[in-house]
Amino acid sequence: MVEDAFDIRGRGIIVVPDVDLGTRVQMELNVALRRPDGDILSAIAFAQVPLIKNQGRRRIQHELCFRTLSKQDVPPGTEVWLIGEVESS
C-alpha cells in the first residue's frame, strides 16, 4: 500500500510499498495499481534498492520508480500488485 509518492525530477515518481522482492538489487516489473477510487492502472516500474535506506536492515526494502505516471496517478492508499518481471527482448 502506498503511503506517499515523491516526484523526483529526472527520475520519476517514487513510491516505497512494503513488498518483498528478494535479494535482487534492481529489476523492471509489470504492476497493477488499484487506486482508492477503484480505478486500476497498469504500469512498468523500475524496482531498486536505495543503498542508504537499507544499511543495517535485516530485510531489503525496494523502492519503485514510475517514469510514465504523475504523483496524482498514485495517491496514498493505492494498492501495488506485482504482475511479473518485464521480459527482456
VENKA-V950982 format. One record per residue. RES is the residue in one small letter. SS is DSSP state (a for helix, b for strand, c for the rest). OMEGA is omega as a letter, one per 20 degrees, with the letter a starting at -180 (* if undefined). BURIAL is I if it has 24 or more other ideal C-beta (glycine too) atoms within 12 Angstrom, else O. Layout:
BEGIN
RES:SS:OMEGA:BURIAL ; RES:SS:OMEGA:BURIAL
END
This chain:
BEGIN
m:c:a:O ; v:c:r:I ; e:c:r:O ; d:c:r:O ; a:b:a:I ; f:b:r:O ; d:b:a:O ; i:b:a:O ; r:c:r:O ; g:c:r:O ; r:c:a:O ; g:b:r:I ; i:b:a:I ; i:b:r:I ; v:b:a:I ; v:c:r:I ; p:c:r:I ; d:c:r:O ; v:c:r:I ; d:c:r:O ; l:c:r:I ; g:c:a:O ; t:c:r:O ; r:c:a:O ; v:c:r:O ; q:b:r:O ; m:b:r:I ; e:b:a:I ; l:b:r:I ; n:b:a:O ; v:b:r:I ; a:b:r:O ; l:b:r:I ; r:b:a:O ; r:c:a:I ; p:c:r:O ; d:c:r:O ; g:c:r:O ; d:c:r:O ; i:b:r:O ; l:b:r:I ; s:b:a:O ; a:b:r:I ; i:b:r:I ; a:b:r:I ; f:b:a:I ; a:b:r:I ; q:b:r:I ; v:b:r:I ; p:c:a:O ; l:c:a:O ; i:c:a:O ; k:c:a:O ; n:c:r:O ; q:c:r:O ; g:c:r:O ; r:c:r:O ; r:c:a:O ; r:c:a:O ; i:c:r:I ; q:c:r:I ; h:b:r:I ; e:b:r:I ; l:b:r:I ; c:b:r:I ; f:b:a:I ; r:c:a:O ; t:c:a:O ; l:c:r:I ; s:c:r:O ; k:a:r:O ; q:a:r:O ; d:a:a:I ; v:c:a:I ; p:c:r:I ; p:c:a:O ; g:c:r:O ; t:c:r:I ; e:b:r:I ; v:b:r:I ; w:b:r:O ; l:b:a:I ; i:b:r:O ; g:b:a:O ; e:b:r:O ; v:c:a:O ; e:c:r:O ; s:c:a:O ; s:c:*:O
END
